[in-house]
Amino acid sequence: GKGNVMTIYELIQANLPLMRLMHRNGVSGSYVQYLPIYEDYKRLVADGNKVRWVAQHIADKYGYTERYVRLIVKMMEENVR
């Protein structure tokens, strides 16, 4: 048998309220890739670095543009409805 293997259907069903909330807010599961970027950003700003420097530093570190880093930050800080 399959043992304790979960199907995609079962995964969605088990997390339905969360999945609906994410869908309603246009949040893709693939956004998990942005968590380290946002966490680095918040930490470096909290350490007293200038926002412009932080965005550029993170862009260089992760291979994104500064503009894209700012978009990621803006997205992560949007309120959930």
C-alpha positions in Angstrom: 0.0 0.0 0.0 0.8 3.7 0.0 1.4 3.8 3.8 0.9 7.4 5.2 1.1 9.1 1.8 -1.2 12.1 1.5 -2.8 13.1 -1.8 -3.0 16.7 -2.9 -6.8 16.6 -2.4 -6.3 15.5 1.2 -3.6 18.2 1.7 -6.0 20.9 0.5 -9.0 19.5 2.5 -6.9 19.4 5.7 -5.9 23.1 5.2 -9.1 24.4 3.6 -9.6 27.6 5.7 -6.0 28.6 5.2 -6.1 27.7 1.4 -9.2 29.8 0.9 -7.7 32.7 2.8 -4.6 32.5 0.7 -6.6 32.3 -2.5 -8.8 35.2 -1.6 -5.6 37.3 -1.0 -3.8 36.2 -4.2 -1.1 34.4 -2.2 0.6 31.5 -3.9 2.2 28.7 -2.0 5.3 29.4 -4.1 5.7 32.7 -2.1 7.5 30.6 0.6 10.7 31.2 -1.5 10.4 34.9 -0.5 10.4 34.3 3.3 14.3 34.4 3.7 14.4 37.6 1.6 11.8 39.3 3.7 13.3 38.0 7.0 16.8 39.3 5.9 15.2 42.7 5.0 13.4 43.1 8.3 16.6 42.1 10.3 18.9 44.4 8.4 16.5 47.4 8.7 15.9 46.6 12.4 19.7 46.7 12.8 19.7 50.3 11.7 20.7 50.0 8.1 19.2 52.4 5.5 16.3 50.9 3.6 18.0 51.7 0.2 21.2 50.0 1.2 19.3 46.9 2.6 17.3 46.6 -0.6 20.4 46.8 -2.8 22.3 44.4 -0.5 19.5 41.8 -0.6 19.1 42.2 -4.4 22.8 41.4 -4.8 22.7 38.5 -2.4 19.7 36.8 -4.1 20.2 37.9 -7.7 17.1 40.1 -7.9 16.7 43.7 -8.8 16.3 46.3 -6.1 12.9 47.0 -7.5 11.9 43.4 -7.2 13.1 43.2 -3.6 11.0 46.3 -2.8 8.0 44.6 -4.4 8.5 41.4 -2.3 8.7 43.6 0.9 5.5 45.5 -0.1 3.7 42.3 -0.9 4.7 40.7 2.4 3.5 43.7 4.4 0.0 43.8 2.7 -2.9 43.3 5.1 -4.9 40.1 4.7 -8.6 40.6 4.0 
